Amino acid sequence: MYYRQNICGINSNIDAVHHYLQPNRPAVLFLAETKISESAPINHLNFPDYENGGVVAFVRSSLSCFRDLSLESDRKDILWLRLNSKTSPKFICCLYRTPSNHNWDDLLEYLAVQIDFLNINHPASEVVLLDDFNAHNELWLGSNKTDAAGRAVEAFALTQGLTQLVTSTTFFPRVSSHASSLLDLLLTTHPDPYSTAVLSPLGNSDYEPAVAAETRTGRKTWHHGHADWEGLRDFSSSFSCRDDCFTDADASTVLKVPRPGSNGWFNKSCDAARHQKIKAHRTFLQNPTAENRQADHDIKVRHRVMSQRNGSRSFWTLAKQIEKNFSHSNLPPLTAEVLAKIFAANSTMDVPPNAQVPSYTMREVTFRHKTVRRVLLSLDINKASGPDLIPAIVLKRCAAELDPVPSRPFQISYKSGTFPENWKFAHVQPIPKKGSKTDPYNYRPIALLSVISKVMERCINRELLDYLERHSLISDRQYGFRHQRSTGDLLAYVTQLWSKLIQSHCEAHVRSISCGLPEKLCRWVADFISGRKISVVIDGFSSSSHNVNAGVPQGSVLAPTLFLLHINDLLSCTINPIHSFADDSTLHAGIQSGKPISAAELEKRRLAMTSSLTRDLETITAWGRNNLVQFNASKTDYCTLTKKKRPSARTVSMDGRVLPKSHSFRLVGVQIAEDLIWHEHNSSIAAAAGKKLGYLFRAKKYFSPHDLLTLYKAQIRPSLEYCSHIWGAAAPTTLSMLDAVQRRAVRLIDDSSLTDRLGTLSHRRAVGDLALFYRYTNGLCSSELSSMMPPRDVPARQTRLTSASHPNRVKLRTSRTGRYDRSFVPRVSRLWNNLREEAFPSSTNLRQFKNRINKISLGSSSQPRKMELNREHFRAIIYNNFQRQLSQQEYLAEFLSVFGNEAPHQPTISCWYGEFKRGRVSLSDDLRVGAPKTAVTKENVDAVRKLIIEDSHVTYREIEESLKISKTSIQKILHEELGVRKLVSRWIPHLLTEEQKAYSIVSGDEWWIYCYEPGNKRQSAVWVFQGEEKPTKVIRSRSVSKKMVATFVSKAGHIATIPLNEQRTVTADWYTTICLPKVITELRKINPERRIILHQDNASSHTAQKTRQYLTEENVPDLSPNDFFTFPKIKNRLRGQRFQSQEEAVDAFKNAVLDLSANEWIKCFENWFERMQMCINLRGEYFEKR
């Protein structure tokens, strides 16, 4: 149990604290805002049976707990504790931020780095933050206001995957002007086992303590050290196990263990891996510590990861397991038979009546060889096979040979109007939905059908869809299962419509088969959907088959098209419009008025609108009864979209049930609030992304940086960008939460070569918005969405501003409210008009257009720099237009088309137009005596700059007394004119990357340099004509002159080569007095403060006592030598050459070292690190080079 409270002075409340500790006995008591200095005596704070935890923490002595100083900085109001348990450690942080400390960004960044560090180094640990940030957030914490600190802390908690558990008010001020609020937060990465409460305050504090208690129960522990082992041995020896338990055992069931090495495929590497795994497992069994358990687990996982190819199917399977912390989702104790009966019962009903046949007629379907082959080649080989067990890969690889084979039975099946019975049978895999996994009704059936049957369906579906789209037989309001339509298109249309309605003094309330086909196709479809059978398969066990005869066959290719035909008339049977994406339908109505209306008139329109919605819902219910479709009123949302503070209290009913009113609803994956503010949606996706990143931080050691980048791009970033054109104009503080997620992902990947070109989210959103705008303006969407786009802007006259724009610019609509101005069409129209002409392809090509604007937005060399215009510049342009006698409407359109968001608003233009009409000639603002503007002058700015340069610790009050100007003016000068911030200095750890650490390693060894070294086979190979004698080469003589040299290298290249001049043997004296001092001198020339890690082998001169005493830096003896890769490369350059003296040979050796390129050095070291890793994996066992 953990307690936390702002004590508001511990010296005055110490008796109350001790009185509280005696009966309650909390595990940990954190006290913040103690108001005592670091040098003050603290002995009077101690309490019996609690460790001396400083001035802010009382820890019960029975706990295995210590203060982790490595996580703390020099901040005085942060304390980290580590609690050890049998399962995993727990890191608890208590901090307090004073209201006067405005540097919360640095504080939150520090906490984020520490949490990520813990996730990497302690994957199984829990992080708990007991904090008082003095932050206020109206939506998140229920405060009466939202400040910058509140928004920053909310974004920090969401991106780090932390859950805030305290829900009650903790601060009750004595000052009546201050409001009570929730200030004491409990943020944790594992929120499930906790229950929280708020108790009465300690002493005279105006804060109430927040209490968190874990509700999980511990496992039963058996104390084997106190067991009666002698009694157990006596019982075991007296019990006849052989006669009582194994008398009927069959000897044939005894396993025969093959002899080692009997299998040809079991080579030395397999045997080494097996020994490594067994050794780690035995070590864990003999000494079951947390480190040995982790080592055993890491070896198993490492072998799995190294065997996976990046992007393969098994790679993604492993990634999903890591995302769930390797917790397997075991199916509850439900039999396949139970699920099969439930699935069959949900799909059994009478066949609905046939619809009226229209005048259109579709031509008969034909199965040409070319069409069948095209379908076979498009099969996905990763899809599972059906009950016939024919895999898709066989059909795809043999498409050219097989296309004549199925064409004949396809044609016979179609003409006879019968679908083969064995193709109607499906294997069903149950997939759990959200909620309890013990509820058999909470599973979704996934049907696996025959692949060859899907080939026939796809041939028919192509011609059917082409016929339906060509004659516009499917409602334009249906956005599901159709080409060039998506959830984003549906949201773009309805949200644009709702934003426009809200702008016009209105409200909007939201929610909720035969088409001329040929006779043969109708008969075939009727047989296709009838007589279906399913069998549920769980862990290889199949249930008995059950008949289903309702709806379209789940899992088939034709199912989506047949479903669209089935509900097509639903979208046109209501008074108010319905928009659908597959089976998710939205019924909406609105009140629109071009001018303000009276309250009575508004209430009258509200009544008419809700009445029409109720009638439409009754019509939908009646349609469902006639078409055997049941609508679930409990899953129907009702929401009022309005900007009014008092929305309509009218209710809407469906099927006799009043629909509950909600403040937001979820539409195709996007959370839409009643005021069309996107904070709730962005908070949810940032929280989900933060949790996924937390899983990857814990599993970072299993993946390479490239793997982590792939996982981020595939599993996290798409959720941050889904339908971003809808909410892309959210508040900057809201969008900053998503940017924080990407910054955390960059820290996770930790490879600048991969993350530098990742691209910002804002840039990607802008490119996506323009690409959609291009598609909509070119008609590559629904007709209603295309009609909503603004028309082309053809200027009445040519000016310099209009001639500089591209010919595809559109007319900008004036917006009366900021909410509509930030919606998709007005916002992206301004971006669209700011593009250059070369961004547009000569013909409609979406991919080419997207590539061009992506390069332009990234700032290519051909992109002109944007001119910065201030207020006076815009006023000069307004004055010029005024002199030209242009109307306000004419040059307002020019402003918007050229300058976009930077253009002044219409009220500003009208104001200055009136000023110039009254004879004004000055373009500057009028100075107001006494206003802060009069103090922000060049002289005062220079004076403030001089003061902070002379004394960087100068305060606001000292500047105010020196210059006699107000504090507001000083703040404006400091933050806006000078752009400075006052930061608290602190010590930070010098964290190096793995790449930087590799450059600190220096490897050295001794080699003989010969005056003659014969060339290798490749070097001595010569061209020989037929009949010529074979070439020969001279071997190296034993008496050839040679010289021993000691060479030291690093990943950056050669460092030093020292020859042995006076002796032929390397001794410890020569090594420590001549060799190593020269090497260190060369290294200090490059970087005097460079940290050196010396690597050498276990030669006697390297391991001597004198050498060990000399080396004060780290050294790594007796490991895989680096000369295995570097020195052969150097000596190959000297082969075949003859040198007259030892000195000439040594000089040639040095030149050969310098001739090696940087890439060759890096490659040698990478091979060396791989070899060292093999040595470590094999626990130092020797192995042969392969």
Summary of the structure (lengths in Angstrom):
residues: 1186
radius of gyration: 38.6
end to end distance: 57.6
largest distance: 119.3
contacts: 3234
relative contact order: 0.05
helix: 46%
strand: 13%
